Amino acid sequence: MRQVRMPLKRTHANGIECTIYEDSSTYSTVSIKFGQSRTSFLAGREMTLDGAKHLADDTVQKSGHHCNGACKKWEVVP
């Protein structure tokens, strides 16, 4: 029986929301909504959870965002 994993979410100070869905231990889907700009990013590929977090964080940084104290850590979404 396949174990269902809860998604992870990280919200940034400027409204950017990142969500990671683990489809298996080696495949994850990363979704990023860039605040009020209505721009989004979606990627699904073979990668570990740490790899998915890195992809999300790197994509957010490349958009010009610099994290500050108001940005949250990754947390499990029920």
N, C-alpha and C positions, 0 to 999 in steps of 0.2 A: 504494500500500500504506500502511495506517494505521500510524503509529508508536505503539507501546505505551509509555506513560509509567509509571515506577515510582511507587507512592504515596509521599506524604510523611507523616511522623508526628512528633508533638510530645507528650512526656510531661511532666506537671507534678508538682510535689513531693507533692501530696496524692493521687496516683493517677489524675488525670484524663488520659485518652488521646485525642488528636485525630488523625484520619487524613483525608487528602485524596486522592481519586482523580480524576485528570484524564481525563475521557472524550473530550475534544477540546480544542482550544486555547481554546474559549469556554464549555465546559460542565464543571462540577466537582461532585463529591459530597463533602460534609463529614459525617464521622461523629465523634461525641464520646461517650465513655463516662465517666460521672462516678464514677469510683472504686468504692468498695464500696456505694454507694447504689443500684446497679442501674438508675439513671436514664440514659437515653441521648437523643441528639439526632441527627437525620439530615435533611440538606437536599441536594437536587440541583437545580441551576439554572444558567442562563446566567451565568457570571462568570469572570473571569480567575483565574489562580493567586493573584495578590496579593489579589484580592477574596475568594477562598476562605480564605486565611490570616487576613484581617481578620475575616471572619464567624466563624471558629472562635475566634480570640482574643477577640473582642468577646463571644461567647456564654459563654465561660469566665469572663470578668470579670463579666458580669451575673449569674452564678451565685453570686457572692460571693468568688471566688478572686482573690487578689492574687499575682502572680508574684514569686518570690524567686530567689536564686542556685542553688537546687536544681532549678529548672525548666529543661528542656532546650530547645535551639533546634530549628527544623524540620530534619529530616534525611530523606534518601531511604531507603526501606525496600526491600531487595532481594527 
